[in-house]
Amino acid sequence: MLQLSEIWVYPVKSLGGIPLQESKVTDRGLELDRRWLLVDNDGRFLSQREYPELALFKPEIAGDFLRITHRVLLESIDIQLQPVFFDAASKIEVTVWDDTIEAYEVSQTITDWFTKLLGFSVRLVYMPDESERKLDPDYAITGNEITSFSDAYPFLIIGQSSLDDLNGRLEVKVPMNRFRPNFVFTNGEAFEEDAWREFKIGGVSFIGVKPCDRCVMTTVDQEKGMVSGKDPLKTLAQYRNFGNKVLFGQNVIGLGLGTVSVGDTVRILSYNSKI
């Protein structure tokens, strides 16, 4: 029996993640997942691809606030979880890859805090509910699906067996956080998620739409905030290279709302063609 073993959200894109015992499934991903984003002066998103030190910012839920703590400098700042009002002057357009998205700068105080700790000018922005970022129509189901500030899709699922298979080939094992999934499941075969189409976690339905292309970000040590070498990407490329893309994990779209919990049964209802 396949079972959900981990749930992760990444409230600020490319910062650390938060493990949860349960989470609400919303129309654009798990609740709180990637609703905040750091951008440069041109409104372009920042990620660990160029700035691995972003991994040093650790988020946690602290009552009604999202608390961000720098692992090394041990400085923290609190961000209101449920913004109730933004001044029109704080609205800006930001870009994530080829998408232009309306967002709001959270506050000058928070912008100044991140700028000071990173040593270069950045802004923290929030995606309000009225900002709807459509999915790539080539992979959408109805054409109306949306996502947050994720790279492209609302959810990512990876089997623990897939990581175990990879670690069996590595000299130095890597943790699951190198791959930043939302869902991890146990008791399956390595890479079986590649072929999933429709499946349920507990009572919530999902569609697997596209295996996930992996990049240099998988080489960033999430505890140290620095690139740790060429692995695991180099080893993955030796046996998970399909059409010049290194694949690990399955990108997923939700088919409804609800709540998922660690321990939920994962049931596969239909399959895609194997890659």
N, C-alpha and C positions, 0 to 999 in steps of 0.2 A: 504493500500500500504506500503510495506516494504521500508525503506529509510536508507541509510548510514548516520549515525549521527556523527561518530568519525573515524579518521584515526590516527594511531600511528606508529612511527618508534623508534627503540632502537639502535642507531648507534653502541654503544659499548655494547656488550652482558652483561646483568645483571646490567648495570647502568640505570639511569633514562631514561624516554621516552620523545619524542617530539611530540606534537599534530600538525597535519597538516590540511590544508583545501583541499589540493589535493596532489597526489603523483603518480609517475610513477611506473607501474608494470613491473618488470624485470624478467629475467628467473630464478632468485634465491630468489625472494621476492621483497618487496618494495624497491625503490632506497634508498641507505644508510643504510638499516636495517641490523644490526648485521654484518657489514663488518669489525668491529674492535673487538678485544678481549683481555682481560687481562689474562695472563697465569703465572704460577709459574715457578720456576727454572727448572722443568722437562717438561715444555711445556704444562702442563695440565690446562684446562680452570678453571677460577674462577667464582663462582656464588654466589648469595645471599643465597643459601642454607647453605653454610658454612660461608659466609661473608656478613651478612645483611647490614653492613655499606657501601657496594657498592651503595646502593640506595641514599646515600648522594651526589653522583656525578651527577650533573644536566647538561645535554647537551643542546646546542642551536646552531642554524645555524647563523653564523656571517659572512656574505659575502661569501668569498671563503674558510671559515674555519669552523670547528666544535669546538666550545668553550665549554670546560668542566669546571664547577665551583663547588667547594665543598660548600654545603649548610651551613655548620657550620663554617669552617675555612675561607670561602670567598676568597679562592685562585683560580685562573683560569689559564688555559693554552689553546692555540689554536693549532689545528691539521689541516693540509691541507686536504681539502675535496677530491681533485683529485690528489692523488700521481702520479707523472710522472716518477719517477725513484727510484729504490731500488738497492743498491749495493748487489752483490751476497753474500757477507759476512753476510748480514742481514737476509738471508733466513733461516727459521727454520721450523721444523715439530712440529705441535701442535696437541693436542687431545681434542676432544669434545665427551664425552662418549666413544663409541667404534671406532670412526672415527679418522683417522690420516689425517691431512690437511696441505698442504704447505702454509706458510704465511711468511710475512716479519716483522721484528721488525721495528717500525715506526722511532724511533730515541732514542739515549741515553738520550737526554734531557727530553723527555717525559717519558721514563722509570724511570728516576731518580725522576721526579715530583710525579708520582703515588707511587713509593716506599717510598718516604719521607712522603707523606700524609697518606698512609696506615700503615706504620710502619713495613713492611716486603717486601722482594724482589719480585717484579713482573716485567713483561714486557708487553708493549702494542704492539700487532701485527695487521696487516692488511691482509685481503684476497684479492689478486689481481684477475682480471678477468680470468686469465689463470688457476687459482686454482678452480677445479670443484669438489664439494663434492656431490656425488650421494645420492639420497634418498634410504631408505630401499626398496628393490625390492618387498617386500610383499605389499607395498602400492603405488608404482610407477604406472603410467599409461602406459608409453612407455618404461620405464627403463632408460631413458636419463635425467630425471628430476634432478635438482640440488637445493641445498639450500645454505644459508650463514652459519654463526656460530650459527644459531638458534639451539634449542635442537634437532629438527628432521625434521621440515616441514617449508616451506617458509612463510605460512600465518596462522593466527589464527583469527577466527571470533566468536563473542559472541553477543547475543541479550540483549538489555537493559532490556527486560522483565525477562530474566533469572536472572540477578543481582537483579532486583526488588523482584523476588520470594525469592531469598536467603535472602535479607535484611529484608523481612517480617518475617523471622524466627530467626534473630539475635537480641541480646540485644543491640549491638552497630553496626550500619550499617558500611559497608566498601565500598570504592570507587572502580570503575572499574580498577584502576591501580594496584590493588592487583593481577590481572589476566593477565596483560600485553598483551592485544589483539592488533592486527593490525587494525581490523575492528570492529566497533560496529554498530548495526542497531536497529531501533525503529519500533514500531507498530506491532511486531510479538507476538506470544504466547511464554510463558516461555519454553525454551529448544527445541524449534522447530528446531533449527540449528542442533541438533543431527542427524536428519534424512535427511538432505540435501545431495544430490549427485551433480548434475550439476546445477549451478546458474550463474547469471550475475550481476555484479555491474556496472551500466551504460552499456557500450558496451564491457566490458572485461569479459571473461568467466573463471570460476573457478570450481574445483571439490572438494567436501568434502570427505575426505578419512578416517578420524578416530577421534572420540571424544578425547578430550585432557585429559590425566591423570594429576591430580593436586597433588602438593606436599607441603612440609613445607614452600616453598617460598611464598605461599599465605598468610602466617601469618606475613610477614614482612611489617611493616608500612613504606610506600614509602617516607613519609615526614621525619620520625625520624630515619630511617635506623636501626631499631631494631625490634626484634620479639615482637608482641603485645599480645601474648596469643595463645591459641589453635584454635581459630576461625579465619577465616571462615571454615577452613578445618574440624574441629570437627563436625560442624553442617552439612556441605555438606556430610560428610561420613554417616550421619544418613538417607539420602534419595537419594543420588546420587552415591551410591556404587554399582558397577556392576563388578562382577568377581574379587572382592577385589581391584578394582581400583575406585578412586573417580574422576568422570568425570564432566567437566565444560568447555563448548566451543567446537568448531569443528576445527580440523586441516585441512588445505586447500592447494591444489596445483593449480597453475595458468595454464590456457590453452592457453595463448597468452600474448602479450604485449599491453600496452596502458596506459591510465591515468584514475584514479578514483578520484572523488571529493565528499566532504561532500554534502549531498543532493541528490546524485545519487539514482535512483530507484534500488532496489534489486529484481530480478525476479528469482523464483525457476523453474527450467526446469525438474528436476527429483529427485527421492528420493531413499535413501538407506533403508534397513530394519531398523526398530526402534531397539534401544538397549534395 
